[in-house]
């Protein structure tokens, strides 16, 4: 798993504890954004239908369905998000 905040590789051979933090950035690891069930396109942004709703997807939580994400994380900066939006709404020549 990679930390969603800084993309540091995290060894997940052992269970990710509720209070575990990233050794690089100090951000909580047991968060929705690091979970394999996290999906912004789903209801409550979670593919696990039995999980309780978690409002803040970036803060530590006690979800029993948490499973470390296998996809590589790439931290999103405000600059890269702005560039993506500008490219999306860029006026096309025509």
ZICOR-V694216 format. One record per backbone hydrogen bond with DSSP energy under -0.5 kcal/mol. CO is the residue of the C=O (numbers start at 0). NH is the residue of the N-H. E is the energy in kcal/mol with one decimal. If there is no record, write none. Layout:
BEGIN
co:CO nh:NH e:E
co:CO nh:NH e:E
END
This chain:
BEGIN
co:0 nh:9 e:-3.7
co:2 nh:6 e:-2.2
co:7 nh:2 e:-2.5
co:9 nh:11 e:-0.6
co:14 nh:16 e:-0.8
co:16 nh:19 e:-1.4
co:19 nh:28 e:-2.5
co:19 nh:29 e:-0.7
co:21 nh:25 e:-1.6
co:26 nh:21 e:-2.9
co:28 nh:30 e:-2.1
co:29 nh:60 e:-1.9
co:30 nh:33 e:-1.6
co:31 nh:34 e:-2.0
co:33 nh:68 e:-2.7
co:34 nh:37 e:-1.1
co:36 nh:46 e:-2.8
co:38 nh:41 e:-2.1
co:41 nh:44 e:-2.4
co:42 nh:45 e:-1.5
co:44 nh:38 e:-1.7
co:46 nh:48 e:-0.9
co:47 nh:50 e:-1.0
co:52 nh:54 e:-0.5
co:54 nh:56 e:-0.9
co:55 nh:58 e:-1.1
co:56 nh:32 e:-2.0
co:62 nh:65 e:-1.0
co:66 nh:35 e:-3.0
co:74 nh:76 e:-0.6
co:76 nh:80 e:-2.3
co:77 nh:81 e:-2.4
co:78 nh:82 e:-2.2
co:79 nh:83 e:-2.1
co:80 nh:84 e:-2.2
co:81 nh:85 e:-2.7
co:82 nh:86 e:-2.2
co:83 nh:87 e:-2.0
co:84 nh:88 e:-2.2
co:86 nh:89 e:-0.6
END
